Amino acid sequence: MFPIVEAISQKEQYVQIEANLLARFIYLSQSPQMQLCLEPEITWFTTAITYPHYVFNIVLRANFSAPEAAHAYLNKLTRDAQGRQASLFWVVGPATQPVELGQCLLKRHFNLALSATAMDLDLANLNETGPMSPEVEVVRVEKLSQLREFITIQAHNSGLPSEAAEAWFDLEADLGLGETLAWQRYLGYWRGEAVAAASTVAGAGVVGLYQVATLPQARGLGLASAVSLAAMQDARRRGHQRAILHSTPMGLNVYQRLGFKPVTPIEIYFWSGN
């Protein structure tokens, strides 16, 4: 028997979605090469890597009490990014204040980079009935050689140049590996070749599924479903009862088949420095 998960309010779901994303970057900031700036009304995350990818430079939370504060931080953070010759990403979710912040970002020369859907799953209702090819194997990342495969997949999926991928590997390697850590990574193998990846982070009472990626040559084989399912099964085995994720339009059907349900839109904006 699985433990009963009590129903939570929509507001509580919103809080968990934002807080789990924050927990992900709090964990990443344990690397000395990453910095998390946590203030009462805003939280942002930076690294020395200037390549435009949300993992490296991003505003995670903004809950401004006055429009003037929003404009002041917009000025401050874009000046900082420009001084470092870096791009800047900015997450706008259901808990963001002011609610029109997305429009403010567009006026300040940000572009809408991604419209995603935050989703939620009671892990007792995880759908495990999908077909699984015997040629697919999913493993937890436990060695540095596997971490390098994980980063290679992520970098290829994001179009990262080799120097940015190598810097990303160094950042992740700083965090260590091990079954007891809040941050877990998974690899999906097709006929012995690592072609898919995913990660999870425990925080805010839920486990978040992130970075689901499949190399182009292996798409359409069910690898995204396989690696996501394995990650969720492992999360449940580790005692987690509820999961969240942020799905791109392309991934919605995959996650709905696993049992995830849409909760709220999430938008990510991008400023290139121009």
PEZIJO-V369103 format. One record per residue. N is the residue number from 1. RES is the residue in one letter. OMEGA is omega in radians with two decimals (999 if undefined). NEAR is the number of other C-alpha atoms within 10 Angstrom. Layout:
n	res	omega	near
N	RES	OMEGA	NEAR
N	RES	OMEGA	NEAR
This chain:
n	res	omega	near
1	M	3.05	4
2	F	3.08	10
3	P	3.13	10
4	I	3.11	9
5	V	-3.13	11
6	E	3.09	8
7	A	3.11	9
8	I	-3.11	8
9	S	3.10	9
10	Q	3.12	11
11	K	3.12	11
12	E	3.07	10
13	Q	3.13	20
14	Y	-3.12	16
15	V	-3.13	14
16	Q	-3.13	22
17	I	3.12	30
18	E	-3.07	21
19	A	3.12	17
20	N	3.05	23
21	L	3.11	23
22	L	3.13	22
23	A	3.11	21
24	R	-3.09	19
25	F	2.99	21
26	I	3.12	18
27	Y	3.13	17
28	L	-3.07	21
29	S	3.01	19
30	Q	3.03	15
31	S	3.13	17
32	P	-3.13	11
33	Q	-3.13	17
34	M	-3.12	18
35	Q	3.06	19
36	L	3.14	21
37	C	-3.02	13
38	L	3.11	14
39	E	-3.05	10
40	P	-3.04	9
41	E	-3.08	15
42	I	3.06	17
43	T	3.08	16
44	W	-2.96	22
45	F	-3.13	23
46	T	2.98	22
47	T	3.09	19
48	A	-3.14	14
49	I	-3.06	21
50	T	-3.14	16
51	Y	-3.08	18
52	P	3.07	19
53	H	-3.02	19
54	Y	-3.12	20
55	V	-2.96	15
56	F	-3.09	22
57	N	-2.99	25
58	I	2.95	25
59	V	-3.01	22
60	L	-3.03	25
61	R	3.06	24
62	A	3.12	23
63	N	-3.03	17
64	F	3.12	19
65	S	-3.13	11
66	A	3.12	10
67	P	-3.13	13
68	E	3.12	10
69	A	3.11	14
70	A	-3.12	21
71	H	3.13	15
72	A	-3.14	10
73	Y	3.05	15
74	L	3.10	15
75	N	-3.08	12
76	K	-3.02	12
77	L	3.10	15
78	T	3.06	19
79	R	3.13	13
80	D	3.14	14
81	A	3.14	18
82	Q	3.12	16
83	G	3.12	10
84	R	-3.08	13
85	Q	-3.12	15
86	A	2.99	22
87	S	-3.12	23
88	L	3.04	28
89	F	-3.08	25
90	W	-3.14	24
91	V	3.04	20
92	V	-3.11	25
93	G	-3.05	24
94	P	-3.14	18
95	A	-3.10	15
96	T	3.03	19
97	Q	-0.05	19
98	P	-3.05	16
99	V	-3.14	14
100	E	-3.09	11
101	L	3.11	19
102	G	3.11	22
103	Q	3.08	11
104	C	3.14	16
105	L	3.12	20
106	L	3.13	14
107	K	3.14	10
108	R	3.01	14
109	H	2.88	14
110	F	3.02	21
111	N	3.06	17
112	L	-3.09	17
113	A	-3.05	14
114	L	2.94	14
115	S	-3.08	15
116	A	3.09	20
117	T	3.02	21
118	A	-3.07	24
119	M	-3.01	24
120	D	3.14	24
121	L	2.89	23
122	D	-3.01	20
123	L	3.02	23
124	A	-3.12	17
125	N	3.11	13
126	L	3.13	18
127	N	-3.09	14
128	E	-2.99	15
129	T	-3.10	8
130	G	3.13	12
131	P	3.13	9
132	M	-3.14	14
133	S	3.06	12
134	P	3.12	8
135	E	3.12	9
136	V	3.05	19
137	E	3.10	19
138	V	-3.13	20
139	V	2.99	16
140	R	3.11	22
141	V	-3.09	22
142	E	-3.11	15
143	K	3.14	12
144	L	3.10	14
145	S	3.09	9
146	Q	3.08	17
147	L	3.11	21
148	R	3.07	19
149	E	3.12	19
150	F	-3.12	25
151	I	3.11	18
152	T	3.12	22
153	I	-3.13	25
154	Q	-3.11	23
155	A	3.13	20
156	H	-3.11	16
157	N	-3.10	16
158	S	-3.14	13
159	G	-3.10	12
160	L	3.01	17
161	P	-3.03	11
162	S	-3.11	12
163	E	3.08	11
164	A	3.10	18
165	A	3.14	22
166	E	3.10	15
167	A	3.10	14
168	W	3.11	22
169	F	-3.14	19
170	D	3.12	15
171	L	-3.10	19
172	E	-3.14	18
173	A	3.09	15
174	D	-3.03	13
175	L	3.10	16
176	G	-3.12	14
177	L	3.10	18
178	G	-3.05	14
179	E	-3.06	12
180	T	-3.08	8
181	L	3.12	12
182	A	-3.10	14
183	W	3.13	21
184	Q	3.14	21
185	R	-3.08	25
186	Y	3.10	25
187	L	3.03	31
188	G	-3.13	27
189	Y	3.04	20
190	W	-3.10	18
191	R	3.06	11
192	G	-3.13	10
193	E	3.11	13
194	A	-3.06	22
195	V	-3.13	25
196	A	-3.09	31
197	A	3.04	32
198	A	3.06	25
199	S	3.06	21
200	T	3.03	25
201	V	3.10	23
202	A	3.12	21
203	G	3.11	20
204	A	3.08	16
205	G	3.13	13
206	V	2.97	22
207	V	-3.13	31
208	G	3.07	28
209	L	-3.06	25
210	Y	2.95	19
211	Q	3.05	19
212	V	-3.06	24
213	A	3.08	25
214	T	3.09	25
215	L	-3.04	17
216	P	-3.06	12
217	Q	-3.10	8
218	A	-3.13	16
219	R	-3.11	13
220	G	-3.13	9
221	L	3.13	14
222	G	-3.10	17
223	L	3.13	27
224	A	3.09	23
225	S	-3.08	22
226	A	-3.10	26
227	V	3.08	28
228	S	3.12	28
229	L	-3.13	20
230	A	3.12	20
231	A	3.14	26
232	M	3.07	25
233	Q	3.13	16
234	D	3.10	16
235	A	3.12	23
236	R	3.11	19
237	R	-3.13	10
238	R	3.02	11
239	G	3.13	12
240	H	-3.09	19
241	Q	-3.10	22
242	R	-3.14	20
243	A	3.04	26
244	I	3.05	25
245	L	3.05	26
246	H	-3.03	26
247	S	2.92	22
248	T	3.08	14
249	P	-3.11	11
250	M	-3.07	8
251	G	-3.02	15
252	L	-3.10	18
253	N	3.13	14
254	V	-3.06	17
255	Y	3.09	22
256	Q	3.08	15
257	R	3.10	15
258	L	3.11	21
259	G	3.12	19
260	F	3.12	23
261	K	3.13	18
262	P	3.13	18
263	V	-3.05	19
264	T	3.04	17
265	P	3.02	15
266	I	3.10	19
267	E	3.06	18
268	I	-3.13	21
269	Y	-3.03	22
270	F	3.07	22
271	W	-3.03	22
272	S	-3.11	16
273	G	-3.12	16
274	N	999	8
